[in-house]
Amino acid sequence: MIKRIGQIEEFVIGKNRGKIAVAVAHDENVLNSLKEIYEKGYAEAILIGDKEKIFTIADAAGIDISHMSIIKEIDDADSVRIAVNMINNGEADVLMKGHIQTSDLLKVVLDKEKGLRTSRVLSHIGIFEVDNYPKLLFVTDAGINISPDLRQKAEIIQNAVYVANSLGIEKPKVAVLSAVEVINPAIQSTVDAAALSKMAQRGQINNCLVDGPLAMDNAVNLDAALHKHIDSNVAGDADILVAPNIEAANILVKSLVFLYRAESCATIVGAKVPLVVTSRAEDSKSKYYSILLALALRR
């Protein structure tokens, strides 16, 4: 079973070469991550953005982009529109965010007429390699859905399960997080967690085991779960952590990265193609594995 971020590369080796449309591509970390992707033959890159800035950044960083296609577009929104059109026309199969706010990119992606919408809810899935945890942790949703309702949480879980299944985890264990591990009608996330657990039992959420509410300690530490007499096939051994809202998820993932120095990558699923939408503060390595993750998820 996959236990390290680096193993994601195994799911890309041997696949047909992908095509990545990069919107607002004048970003050094983005160009660095694409360099290795291209050199290993995993994908071609189509850089869309301020052409002069792209060349200036590449020259200063010593990055050879002579083999990459470049489309000049100074306007950021139009740059995203070009990338989205390329996806819709079959000219690219992954969309990557460059030097642009995620919200500005998603405005174009979610356009009802010309965007990349499907019937599914879009959600963010982060994957983390934490030194003192025996396997990868998937965390959702730290980037898209602010305060998801029960229906949205069910789809968020299904999206995360799809990613885990695609990486060879056949029946991931899903912990629906809250502040406590008992149902309290005054805490809506505990009520939602209980409903989601029952939905999974009755086949409304597939290919996974779901339990909740679980506090963070009970989800990832078996001793804590046993101490509180929690009888669960998920507690202490979670693969996927589902946060109650975007604030909790965002704090969790940034704690993992900046306090625990966890290796990480992420994607957004639910659109027509996987989206590589990493933070502009993330380094080239994180962006590199996020690209590999998106390439692994290509249909």
Secondary structure, DSSP 8 states (H G I E B T S, - for coil): ---SGGGGGGGTTTS--EEEEEES---HHHHHHHHHHHHTTSEEEEEEE-HHHHHHHHHHHT---TTSEEEE--SHHHHHHHHHHHHHTTS-SEEEE-SS-HHHHHHHHT-TTTS---SS--EEEEEEE-TTSSS-EEEE-SSS-SS--HHHHHHHHHHHHHHHHHTT-SS-EEEEE-SSSS--TTSHHHHHHHHHHHHHHTTSS-SSEEEEEE-HHHHH-HHHHHHTT---SSTT--SEEE-SSHHHHHHHHHHHHHTS--EEEEEEESSSS-EE---TTS-HHHHHHHHHHHHHT--
